[in-house]
Amino acid sequence: MCGIVGYLGTQAATGILISGLERLEYRGYDSAGVATVWEGKIHSVRAKGKLYKLREKLEGQDTPATIGIGHTRWATHGKPEEHNAHPHLDMSQRIAVVQNGIIENYRELREELKGKGYEFLSKTDTEVIPHLISDILQETKAGDEPFLEAVRLTIARLEGAFAIAVVCADYPDELITARQQAPLTLGFGQGEFFCASDITALIPHTRAILTLENGEMARMTPLGMEIYNFAGDRLKKTPRTLDWNPVSVEKQGFRHYMLKEIYEQPAVVRTNIEAYVTDTEHPINLSINPPEFLDGIEHIQILACGTSWHASLVGKYLLEQLAGIPTFVYYASEFRYSPSPMMPNTLTIGVTQSGETADTIAALEMEKERRSHKEEKFKARLLGITNRSESTITHLVDQVMYTHAGIEIGVAATKTFEAQLMSFYFLALELAARRKTLSDETIHQILAGLKQIPTQIESILEDQEKDIEDLAHAFVDTQDFIFIGRGINFPIALEGALKLKEISYIHAEGYPAGEMKHGPIALLDVKVPVVAIAMPGAIYEKVISNAQEAKARDALLIGVAAIDDREAEHTFDKILPVAAVDELLSPLLTVIPLQLLSYHIAARRGLDVDQPRNLAKSVTVE
């Protein structure tokens, strides 16, 4: 959600801050601001709306300041107005703070500070932080590092999840950051230092990074960077080298990041096959250590949100049908308050693209805690499926499967969804091999089919995109869509509907095809298109029958079906063809035309495809 950048070095800070904020735009925001320290003063500029409005306000105001902080805000406390934008300053305007997350006890702190005469200019939770720092500095003014100590003592008063960056006019060569349950990464350059809530902001400047852990803070000065815990103890930590390339966060000639990322999916599938498939006697290698971690599993529960939840529903189908393990999929936000009964020998999987999704992280933490004092068979076994190796979830779970999708900038997930599906295919096949629920021959057949998927996706992109773009023109003024599917493709109907509503703002719903006659069919008329996923397999005839019910109500009927399917040609008004693969593998293909359809409808409507309103790429608040 919100984005933080910070810089201390020898270059002009404002330009670096703005370029960093640009690379965080995909996280979602509704206001932005920067604060620099120059000639003993804080220079702060804020603006409501997109970054170009902040740039306009900064014209003619740039200073040669070489230290500063910046922020893009996604409104939680207080409306998206300029007075609620970050950075927030204390009353003397000597201290500036940017913050991600939520300070849960801000009301009590606010009343306490008001009682001391402090005035508040915003409705945010963040504004208590600079006032607290100022108050502590005035009261103590002691120690060798008064600014660092004041920030540390302030943090001790805060409850909730937060990441902060702070500068002070009285300490013009110091930038202090802290993390508690919200991501923050540090960067090391040549005589300069950076901080950001996402490493995408750091890629143009450095490859040497260090991720702050929960309960840690950093002090940057021209002499170096120091890491401390919240108790004030100095820590020894070593930066690591990032292997991402700046080119990976460019559009590379595509109109939008989302379209670029749709086209990157064949490469993502190939990368996952290279990462997890071997030519040895045991064809799947998940790099689980110890291997016994996956032995004796009797139940699986999956915790996820949004698109990851849809991927998890496909995962449930695979884990039950291939490995024979009862699997339950929960919205992480609901699981936290209504957890499942505590079953023995349970594998808990958290699925999060960013590795920072607040509800998923909190649900995993709760599950780990509630099982911590139980007998061995009830102990937590936690597996994370994520795209970010440096994220919070990787430090929380016992084992991790990386999805190898690379950086995804578009808010609407595409290639990361495909990569999550691949993770579930490999996990299900590994468990099936261990439990002997599939023969070696069947496993190799499925793997052979998976190896064909990249070429088959490329065929859809090459042969169908122009037709889908032309089809999209018909839906510029459409208000409602319905998507239907059955079995393993029901989650793809849900995902297709989500993609459309996310970026086009068209009301869209996904249903099991068999449920149409139980209520949703009342919505159908000539103005409501229906998209049906009808792939060859055990339930094909049922889906065709359900589609006919929609056609009888005058709905325009669009089918995602196999190439040269004569029955489908007679049933649907328009077909989005994909290769005729085994039904088990079909979700990897059927989602592709739905992504393209959503993209082209939104683009035709002239909308901001990569940054849809009210949405954020990484949902780091509850």
N, C-alpha and C positions, 0 to 999 in steps of 0.2 A: 504494500500500500504506500504509505508516505515514504519519501526518499530523503536521505541525508548525504551531503558531501562536505568535506572539510579539506583545507589545504594550508600548509605552512612550508615556505621555501624561499626561493629567490625570484620567482616569476610573479607577474601581476595576478593576484588571486581571483579577481572577479571573472575573468575569461575562463579560467580553469573550473570555477564553481558552476558557471552557466553551462559549459560543455558537459560537465558531470551530470547536472540536472537533466540535460537533454537525453542522456543515456538512461536515465531513470524514469522518463516519461511513461514508459510502458507499464509501470507499476500502478498507474492511476493517480490522479490528483485534481484538485480544483483551485489551488492557489499556490504561489511560490514566493520565495524571498531569499535574499542574501544579506550577510553582515560581514564587514571587514573592519580591521583595526588599522587606523592611520592617524599619525600626529596626535596620539593620545586620546582619540575619540572612536566611538563605534559609528560606523556608517552603515545604516540598514535601509534597504529598499525592498518593499513587498508589493505584490499585485494579485488581485483576484483573477482567476481564469488561467489560460494557457501561458506558457513561457514567453511567447512573443510579446505579451503585455508587460512582463517584467523587463524584457530587453528594451522595450520602448521607454520605460521609466528610467532605465540605467543610462540611456544615451546622454552624454555630456556630464555624467556623474561619476564615471570611472575614476578610481584613485590608483596610485601605484602600490597600494597595500599588498603585502606578500603573505598575509594570513587572513583566513576567513572561513565562514561556514555558510552552507546553503541548504534549502529545503523545498521539497514539493509536498503539499499537504492534501490528504484525503480526509474530508471533514468527519469527525466523530463528535467532539464536544464543540458546539457552536457552528453556526452556518458558514458556508464558504464565502466569507467576506474578507476584505483586506485587513481589518482590525483583528481577525482571528488567524491570519496567516503567520507563519514562522519566518524569521526568528522572532522570539519574544525577548523583551528587555526588562531590566529592573527599573525602578523609579528614577534612579540617577542616570540611566542610559549608559552605564559603564560595563554592563554584563549582557551578553547575548547568548541565547540558548536555542537549539533546534532539538526536536524530540520525535521519535517514532514510538508507537504503543499507546498505552493508557495508564495514567496515574489514578489508581482506584480510590485513594484517600485524599484526592485533591480538594474536596469540599471542606474537610476538617482543616487542612493546611491553609486554605484560602481564608476561612473565618479567623484562624489564629493570626494570620498575617494582617488581615484587615484590622484586628484588634490592636495591632502595633502601629497602625497608621498607613499601611501599604495600600496603594490604590491599584485597581485592576482595570485594564482597558479592553480585555477580551473576555470571551465566554469559554476559553479553553482550559484544559487541565494543565497544559504546559507552563502557563504564566507563573504558576507558583514556584517553579524551579529557579528562575533568575532572582526572584525576590528572596527565596530561602538562602541562596548563595550569598546575596548581598547582606542579608541579616546576620549570617554566621561570620562573614568577613568583618563586619563592624563590631561584633561582640568579641571575637577572638583576637584577630590580628597577631597571632602568635605562631611560632614554629618557623622552620626553615623554608617551608613551602606553603604559605598561607592560602594561595589560590587552590592548589591541589587538595589541601586539607579541607577547605570550605566545600569543595565539590563532593569530596568523599563523605563528609558529615551530612551534606544535603541528601545524597543518595540513600544514606541510612534511614532517612525519614520517609522515603518514597515506598509506596506499596503498589504492586502491579507489574506489568511488563513494559519495558522501556529500553530505548537506546538514545543516548544524548551526545551532543557535541557542544562545547562551551568555549567562548573567548571572552576576554576581559581587557578593557582599555588600560587598566592599571598594571597589567602583565602582558604587554603587547607581543611577547615572544613565546607565548604558551597557548597551546590548543589542547583541551582535555576532553576525552571521550569516555563513555562507560556503557556497559551492556548488561541488561537483565531480561532475558527471555525475548529479545528482539535482535535481529541480526545486525552486526557491525563488523566491517573488515578494514584492516589497516594496510596501507601501501607504502613501500620504501623506494624512493628514487635517489638521484644523485644530489645530495644536499637538500632534499625536500621530502615531505611526508604527506600522506593522504589518508582520508578515512571516507568510507561510503557504506551505505546500507546494502549495496549489491556490487559485486566485483565488476559488473559491466561498466561502471563509472571509472574504474581504475585501469582497465585494459589499455587505453591509449598512452598511459604514462609509466606503467611499471609492470613487471612480472613477479616482483618479490612482494608477497602478501602474508599477512598474519591475521587469522580470524580470532577476534576476542571471544572468550567463553563467557558464560553467565557468571556474574559476580566479579568481573574484571574491568579495569579502567586503564587508560593509557594517557600519558603526558608527552606531548610533542614539543620540542624546543629546537632551535638551530643546532644544538649539540647532539641531538639524537632522540630516540624514543624510549620511554620507560613504561613497563607494564606492572601494574599493582593489582592485588585483590582488594575487595571492599574493606578488608581489615587494615589496609595500608601497608601490607607486606610486599616488598619488591619481588617480582617473579622473573625467572629466566625462560625466555621463549625464543624460538628460532623461526624466522620467516621461511615460507616454502615458495617454490617457483611455480608460477601458473603456466599451463601449457596451452591456454586459449589464444587464438589469433585475433587481432583487431578486425580483420576482414569478416570474421564470423558475425559481427554485430552491425554489418552494413547491409543495405538492401540489394546490392549487386545487380542493379538494373531492373529489379522488380518494382511494381508500382507501390506495393505495400509489403511489410514484413510478413503478414499472414500468408500472402500468396507465395512468397519465397519459402516459407517454412512448410507449406503444403508440398512444394516441389522438392524439398529436402528429404521427404519421407522414404523414398527408396534407399537413399544412403544411410538413413537412420536404421532401417531394417537390416541392411547389410552389416553395419557396424555391430549391431546386437548379435547377429549370427556369428560374426567373427569373435565376439567377446565370450559367448556362452556355448558354442558348439565346437566339439573336438572331433578328430578323426581316430580317436582311441576306442578301446573296447567300451568305455563309458562315454557316450556321445555328448552328454550335457555336463558342463563344468560351471557351477554357480559360484565357485570360490568361497564356499561356506566352510568355515574352520572354527571348531572341529566339525567334520562331516556328520557326526552323530546328532548334531543340532536338529536335523530333520527326521530323525528316527522316532518311531513310536507315537507319531501325531495321530490323535483321534478326532480332533475338531479343529477347524480354522475359523477365525473371525477377522474380518477386514474392516478397517476404519478409514474413511476417506470423505472428501467433499467434492461437489461439483463434477467436473469432467473425470476426475480421479475415481469418483464413486461409480460412474458409468463403466470405466475400465474394470473396476472391481467386480461389477455384476457379470461381465464377460469372464473374469477370473473365477468367479464362483461356479459358473457353468463348467469351465475347464477342469477345475479342481475336483468337482463332484463327478463329472462324467469320465474323466481320464484316470484320476487317482483314487476315486471312490471315497473321498473324505467329506463329511458333512461340513458345509461352509456357509457362514452367515455374514452378510454385508450390512454395515451400519453407517449411517451418517455420523461422522465424528462428533458433531455438535449435539446430537441427541444421545449418543452413547455415554457421554460424560455425565448425564443426569439420569439416565435409565440404562445402566450397564447390563450386559447379558448375565444370566446365571453363570456361576463360576464352575466351568466344566474342566475335568482333568485333561492333562496332556494336550493343551490347546496352544496352537500357534496363532499369535496375533500379528497381523500385517498392517502397517501404516503406509498408506499410499499418498504421496504429496510431491508434486512436480518440483516445487521450490525447496522442499525440506524444512519450510518455516511456517506452514499453515497452522495458525494458532490453535484451532479446535482439534486438529489431528494430533499435534504435539501434546496438548493438554490431555486428550483422551488416552494416549499411550502412557503418559506419566501416571495418570490415575490407575490404569490397568497394572502397571508395574508396581505401584505402591500397594494396591489392594491384594496383590498376590505375594508380596514380599515376605510375609510371615506365615505362609501356608506350607504344608508338607510338600515334598519334592514334586509329586505329580501335578500339583496345582501351581507351581512356580511359573512366573511369566517367561514365555519365549517370544521375543519381539524381533520381527523382521521389518526393515524399512525398504520401500521401493521409491526411489527419488532420482531426480536428474542432477542434484547438486551435491558433490562430494564433500564440500566444506560446510554443509548446512547443519542446523540444530539436530535434526532427526538422526544424523549419523553418530552423534555422541550419546543418543538416548537408547537406541536399540542394540540388540546383541549382534545382529548380522544385517548387511545391506546388499541390495541388488541395485546397481546403478543402471539407469535407462539409456545412457549414452546418446542423448538427443542433441547435445550441444545447446548453446544459448538460444532460448526462444523469447523473442521480443514481443510478438503479437499477444495481446491479452487473451484472446480466444485460443485455447490450446488446440493444436493440431498434431504436430510431429511428436510432442511429448505424450499425447494420448496413444498414438500408434506404438511408441516405445514402451509405454506401460503395458499395453496388450502383449507385446513380445515377452516382457518379463513374466507375465502370467503363463504364457505358453511354455516357457522353459521351466518354470517352477512346477507346473502341473506334470510335465513330462519327466522331470527328475523324480518327483514323488511317485509317479506311476512306475518308474523303473525300480525304485526302492521297494515298493509294495507289491510288485509283480502283477499289477492290475492290467498292464498292457504287455504284449509280447515284444521282444526286441525288434521283430520285423515291422510291427505296427508303429513303434516309435520312430524307426528309420523312415518309414513311409511319410509320417507326419513331418519329420524334419526335411525330407526331400521336398514336400509341398511348401514348407516355409521358405526354403531357399529360392523358390520360384516367385515368391511374393514381390520382391523389388522390381523385377521385370514387368510383372503384371500391373503394378501401380504405375510404372512409367508408361505403359500402354494407355491407361485411363487418362493420364495427364496429357499425353501427346494427341490422342484420338478424340477425346471427349470434351476438353475444356472449352473449345470454341462453341460447340453445340450447347453446353451448359450456360455459357455466357449469353448466347442468344435467347435461350429459354428464360433466363433471369429477367429479361426485359418485360415479360408478361406479368411480373409480380411486383412491380414498382409500387403499386397502390394497394396491394393485397394487405388485409388486416389480420387474417388468421390462417394458420397452417396446421395440419394434423399429420403426424408421422406414425406409422404402425409397423410392427415386426413381431416375430414369435421366436421362442427359443433363444439361441445364442445371439440372434440379431435384434431382439427386443431392446437391449441396452443401446444398440446403434440407433434405433429410432429415437430413444431418449436423447442421445448425443446429437443427432441431427437437429432435433427441435431446440436443444440448448444453443447450438451454434447459431441457428437462425435468429433466435430471440436476443442473444447476446450482442450481435453486431448490426442487425437490421432493425431491431426494436419492433419486429412483427410478433404478435402473440402466436406462439407455437407450442404444441403439446405432443408428447409421445405416449403411445398406448400399446399394450399387448394387442395384437390384431384381433384376438378372440373376444376382447372386451368392448369392441366397437358397439355391438348391439346392446350392451348393458348400460348405455347412457350417452357416450360421446356421439353416437350416430345422430342424435337430435341436433347437433351443431351443423350438420352437413347441408350445403346447398351449392349452387353454382359459384358462389363467391369464396368457398373454402376448399383449396386444393388439398389432396391427400397424397402423401408419399408412402408407398408400401415397399418393404424390403422382401423380395420373393426369390430366394436362392434355392437351387435344387437340393432336395433332402427330404427327411421324414415328414416335415410339416409344410412342404411346398404347396400341396393341394389345399390345405387349410387356409394359407395366406391368400391364395388366389381367390378362394371363396369369400373371404372377408373383404378383399378388394372389390369384388363384384357388388357386395352390399353397398359400398361407398359409391360406386359408379351408378348404381340404381337411384341414388339421391342427387344426381346431376353434378357431383363433385368432379373436378378435373383430377384425373388419376395418373400419378407419376410412379413408375416402377423402377426400383433398383433391382435388376435381374441379370441373368447370365446372357452372354452374347448368343444370338441365334436361337433364343428361347421362343418357339412359335406360339406356345400357349400365352406367354407374357405379351407377345406382340398383339394378340387378339384381345387381351384384357385391358392393357394400359393405353392411355392417350399419348403418353410420352415415356420412353424407356431411357434410363441411364445405365448402359450396359457395362458389366465387368466380366472378367474371365470366369468360366464355369469351374470353380474350385470346389473341393470338399466343403460341405456345409460348416464343418468344424473350423476351417480357416477363413471363411467368408467375411467375418467382421473386419479383418485387416484390409479388405478391398471395398466393402460396401460403404464404409465411412468416407472414402475419398470423394466420390461424386457429391455427397451431402455437404462436405466441407466446401467444395467448389461452388455448389449452388448457393450456400449461405454467403460466401464471399462475394460472388458476382451480384446477388440481389442487393447487398449492403453497398457495394461500390456503385452500382447503378443508381441507388437512392442518394448518392453523394455524401455518405456518412463516414465518420472517422473509424475505419475498419480496425486499425491497430490499437486504438485507445477509445473503446466504446464508453459512453457516459456511465458514471456511477460505479464502474468496475475497476478492479485492481488485479494485477498479475499475481502478486503474492499477498494473500490475505493474512496479515500478521496481527490482526485484532479480532476479538471474539464477536 
